[in-house]
């Protein structure tokens, strides 16, 4: 396992020392001696600061598992780190750092280091110290011999060295110095670290400029002088020099107190680490001592403060009350008197918890008197150690405490601030130096209330710098946190006492309540028992073995068992009457109850016999709810439940279901009848229209042939009029059929909305094209106003709506307008189109209220995001006779027209506007009318659609196929496509068509019409015959021996009826599509569904396999364009199929 950082344990995080250590500029780390991995060289640092993370010792320790066994220095350093014991004696030097250790709580080993650099005893390179030879200080007295030092820049130290009179010293002139002394002197002066040399028995001292900076108080008096004879404090250092001479080994001292140094105008205590190295002469005797010095004052101060904080954290966290807390705190601070020479603590006293609950926010409890909790180091009778601080009249020391409480920050007082501070600090000394500064720190509780103060006299020989300030803040915070804990524990102890007392009171009260509750429970059980016996429903309690513990008379009667079965304690006597078909279900239910699973509701049948055993038993339907009561181990204790008889409900449900089935059957019969009537009426109607169209074509050809010879004869004119009458009557009959079928769809909720991309303007043009001949005959002028915006673009599909339903509404409205304009003097028809993103109503339009039929319909408009909604508005305005208010109220209702005169004069079924209203509401819109007698009418409706990106309309196809127009139209049989841009039409001459029709008349009429247009027609009477013909055609890709390839017929399209004997159209087209998937056909064959059943939807036909639907009756003007569109689409595929 690699050495790594692990998250600090909770006990360590609880202290505030980590923050202090993190800001220490010395490399520091902490290990847990309780972790056995640390002994095995898998060091896990519980903490390390930034300084340690960036030093190379961190790298060495984290890779110690990979170090060589021969790395004795690293192994020895690791052994020293993990050595057992509360304290480690002496420091350790490793990788140019002096390391010291402290142990906290016999567990946490805190190790910090002071960087040192060993000085080389070899002569320094002269070139390393030369920066510019032209700027060297080169003046020397020509008459006075000077030390031949390396060239140096001018400085006071250089001047001292050059001008020193060595001849007056015991060393004598430099020329008399031994070579070793000269080399050592050069090495000392060249060294960048503070070093020096004591030479000879007199201890003549020579030191360099960095060392001179460390002793400004003694420099330059010591330079070149005898330390032994001229300086009385030398005795201690002389003993060290003698030890070096005796042992002839280097002697080192770490973090030794130095003399008080004057720095920045004040005395500062100092600490140094020394290395005394012997210098030998040629005979092996010590002739001098080379010493190197490192000032470690900052490190010593940091270590001392860290130790104090660690001890303070340890003892403070163990205090459970304020008295113990203050005793421990004062003891620790007394031991750390280097930073806290004098200490005094004042608090509000023992009422701290009650004050905390009364005072809130950033306030201070400065009412009344504060008590002194203890003091250390103060002279006797000092104001700061007064037993009582009176805040009633704030004077003296209390005034300074009040100041710190107001700011909630430490306040520093100096003797220079005034006489009162000087009086407080009178007699306060440290190492003989008078104390001049005092700091007062407020102590707060968790609620922010200041309840105490900490007064600290600052060490006069230590600067009150950022480190000192940080130490004071951390120490105050530790004491503050310990106070919070002590107050909390005292409050909890008091609360516990009160809780125990209250619990005793409540226990007595609960005992009395329990007695009353037991009595109430007994009374409640008695009431339940009496209720259960008299209840009209069956109530029972069963034992785990199924025997009856309790059952009322109602339950016994419902189940059909006697009281003797209960008295005999029989096992599961209630099973005897269970219906045999329900017995297994009852067993399963009982098993679930035994497993502790309560039953919400369970139903079964029982067989109950009357008093005469010979009679047939009655079947009763029972419903029960049971609750399983379980023991502590999960086993069943008892089953309690109720049972009711719901036989009457079952009988009623059967009767209701029978009536519903009869109603549904009647509705299905009605729908089948409507389909049959539609089919049977459309077939002869189709034949009538086909014959009329064929007669009309023949008559037109006859007129063209005799046009030049003579004018049309009266017979020809009468024939033409008769044909027009037939076509008109056929169209009117179709309109009536479509209206009835649409109403049938509305009643059956079968009317649906199918939005597709559409161009609303194109729909208007289609409607006008339909009524073009009628409008021309009546002399009606039409005007169209189309909005052209980003929502509507002419000839662009910008919205998704149902074009068939929209066209159906327009046909109704325009058809009514054309009908009512026929007898008017002014004959104008205005149609406008607009769009908006919100649903709006035109002013003056009286809109029809929403009908219940549309609300209940299943064919509602599909939903889509709100931002994609668009509303398309259509308006049809005419100059007809207009309507009165009463007549407008009668519109848009079933089988209602504006007046009886309307039907007498104009005809109609009264369904057109009602159907338009239903379609509009299904499409998410509304419809209305504005009219006035003799001033015309305006019908306006809006449809909800979906915005689309503009798509150009197909120049060859309308937005709505002719078949769709025929299916959805109510007012017109023929819907010729609107005028399109000139484009070569696809010729139908020579194309083959297969007609599958069981009605011989319709089959022959359709075949004759198609042959007149040059098509090759083949007829089949049913689907099976059509499949046989298809196998002999060019479409067939399978094996066939009946016909050669040349004799096979080619078919471009198939027209197939839906309802036929032998094989219907759906089955036939399914076989065709299966052949196509199996590869038995060369390519896709267009197949049209030709039907007289108006319920056949296009979507259903597409699912069955048809390409489109043509509804009878239809005209050739409708069918031929549709066939042309599909023949053009599939022409390439047909040719490819023929080439295979």
Protein Blocks (a to p, Z undefined) as FASTA:
>chain_A
ZZddddddfklmmpmklmmmmmpcbdcddddfklmklmnopacdfbdcfklmmpmklmmm
mmmmmpcfklmmlmmmmmmmmpgcjbdghiddeehiacddddehhlaccddddddddddf
bdcdfklmpmblklpcfbdcfkbccdddddddddfklmmmmmpcfklpmnopfklpcfkl
mmmmmmmmmpmbdcdddedjkopacddfklmmmmmmlpcklgopafklmpmklmmmmmmm
mmmmmnopacddehiacddddeehiacdddddddddddddfkopafbdcdddddfklmmm
mmmmmmmmmmmmmmmmmpcbfklmmmmmmmmmmmmmmmmmbacdddebjklmmmmmmpgc
jdddfehjdddfbdehiaehifklgfbdcfkbgghjllmmmmmmmnopacdddfklomkl
mmmmgoiaeehiacfbdcddddddfkopafbdcdddddfkbccdfklmmmmmmmmmmmmm
mmmmmmmmmmmmmmmmmmmmmmmmmmmmmmmmmmmmmmmmmmmmmmmmmmmmmpcbdcdd
ddfkopafbdcfklmmmnopafklmmnopahkllmmpcfklmmmmmmmmmmmmnopacfb
dcdddddddfblkbccddddddddddddddfkopafbdcdddddfklmmmmmmmmmmmmm
mmmmmmmmmmmmmmmmmmmmmmmmmmmmmmmmmmmmmmmmmmmmmmmmpccdfklmmmmm
mmmmmmmmmmmmmmmmmmmmmmmmmmnopaccddddddfklmmmmmmmmmmmmmmmnopa
cdddddddfkbcghiafbdcdfklmmmmmmmmmmmmmmmmmmpmbdcddddddddfbdcd
dehiacddddfklmmpckbccdddfklgccdddddddfbebpafklmmmgoiahiafbfk
lmmmngpjhlmmmmmmmmmmmnopacdddddehkapaddddddddddddddddfkbcfbd
fklmmmmpckbfbdcdddddddddddfehiacddddfblklmmmmmmmmmmnopacdddf
bfklmmmmmmmmmkbmbdcfkbcfklpccdfbdcddfbdghiafklmmmmmmmmmmnopa
fbdcddddddfbfklcfklmmmnopabdcdddddfklmmmmmmmmmmmmmmmmmmmmmZZ
